[in-house]
Amino acid sequence: MKATIMSEDFLTEGGCNACAPVRSVTYLVEFSEGRPETIEELDVESLVVMFALKTGWKQAMIMTDDFEDAIQFKKDQAKVVQTEDYKSLTYASNGTVIKAAKKIDTLDQLAEKTNEILQTFFGVEPVEFEFNV
């Protein structure tokens, strides 16, 4: 599958004379098949969630054994749990764990880490990313 990611910048007014305009970026993801989708951030979490939901996974908030919030993805009998701390995301299923930094420095690293998680946990074939941001 091929995914082309484009960005568009907007200046949003604060609504009053004292508020300065704020820069807002929206990302549009166009696929080689299917409808385009928007994401708020260009990061691993946003891309993983988008592709997981696109391929039929369901998403729910759960409480871990440590009483922390987590996101559980479920499809048929398979389950993937995503937890996060202030610097990283952790994806886990059946004893396999992959960590990803919340902030990734290059678009190549972003594509590589996203593909690693999608292939390992969600059974998604490698995505060919093209970035026009």
Order of alpha helices (4+ residues) and beta strands (2+ residues): beta-beta-beta-alpha-beta-beta-beta-beta-beta-alpha-beta
